[in-house]
Amino acid sequence: GIAEAESVIAAASPDLIVFTNCSTSSHHAAKTVALHKQVPFMIVEHFVVPYQAFTPDVAWMLHHQREFYRQARAVVAVSKDNLAWLRSHFGLDSRKGR
């Protein structure tokens, strides 16, 4: 959770964090802490699937995911399909991402 992420990031004092995700919801707490502590990060996204149902919980998660992609120094998708999904469903700017 958040407390553990705060502890790990404080102890490591990183110059840059590389989040290698197995899904768009991976590392949510750590990304939240990185944003609040203004620690630069990049995201390598391995698996992207749009949400099938739009519930309040999904809306909350999607709002935060879009902010993570907006704030990331770089976003790398492992396929062109994943990159297209990030842009069309998760708000990744067309000028960002490889």
C-alpha positions in Angstrom: 0.0 0.0 0.0 0.9 3.7 0.3 2.8 3.4 3.5 5.0 0.6 2.2 5.6 2.5 -1.1 6.5 5.7 0.9 9.0 3.7 3.0 10.7 2.0 0.0 10.9 5.2 -2.0 12.3 7.2 1.0 14.9 4.5 1.7 16.0 4.2 -1.9 15.9 8.0 -2.7 15.9 7.2 -6.4 16.7 9.7 -9.2 14.3 7.9 -11.5 11.9 5.0 -11.0 11.2 2.6 -13.9 7.8 0.9 -13.4 7.6 -2.3 -15.5 3.9 -3.1 -15.5 2.1 -6.4 -16.1 -1.2 -4.4 -16.4 -2.2 -0.8 -16.4 -3.2 -1.0 -12.8 0.2 -2.2 -11.6 2.2 -0.3 -9.0 -0.7 2.1 -8.2 0.5 3.0 -4.7 4.1 3.5 -5.7 3.2 5.7 -8.7 1.0 7.8 -6.4 3.9 8.2 -3.9 6.3 9.1 -6.8 3.9 11.8 -8.0 3.5 13.3 -4.5 7.2 13.2 -3.8 8.0 14.5 -7.2 10.2 11.5 -8.1 10.6 11.2 -11.9 9.4 7.9 -13.3 8.8 6.1 -16.6 6.4 3.3 -17.4 7.0 0.2 -19.4 3.6 -1.3 -20.2 3.5 -5.0 -21.0 -0.3 -5.7 -21.2 -3.1 -3.2 -22.0 -6.8 -4.1 -22.0 -9.6 -1.6 -21.8 -12.0 -1.9 -19.0 -15.1 -3.8 -19.9 -17.4 -2.2 -17.3 -17.5 1.4 -16.2 -18.2 1.4 -12.5 -17.3 4.1 -9.9 -14.2 2.1 -9.0 -13.1 1.8 -12.6 -13.7 5.6 -13.1 -11.5 6.3 -10.0 -8.7 4.0 -11.3 -8.9 5.3 -14.8 -8.6 8.9 -13.6 -5.4 8.0 -11.7 -4.0 6.0 -14.5 -4.4 8.8 -17.0 -2.5 11.1 -14.6 0.3 8.6 -14.2 0.7 8.4 -18.0 0.5 12.2 -18.2 3.2 12.7 -15.6 5.5 9.9 -16.7 8.8 11.0 -18.2 8.4 8.3 -20.8 6.0 5.5 -21.6 7.1 2.4 -23.5 4.6 -0.1 -24.7 5.8 -3.5 -25.8 3.7 -3.5 -28.9 2.0 -1.2 -31.3 -1.4 -2.5 -30.2 -0.6 -1.7 -26.6 0.4 1.8 -27.5 -2.8 2.3 -29.5 -4.9 1.1 -26.5 -3.0 3.4 -24.2 -3.8 6.3 -26.4 -7.4 5.4 -27.2 -8.5 4.2 -23.7 -6.1 5.5 -21.2 -5.5 9.1 -22.3 -1.8 8.8 -23.4 -0.9 11.8 -25.4 -0.2 11.1 -29.0 3.2 12.8 -28.7 4.2 10.5 -25.9 4.9 6.8 -26.0 7.0 4.4 -28.0 
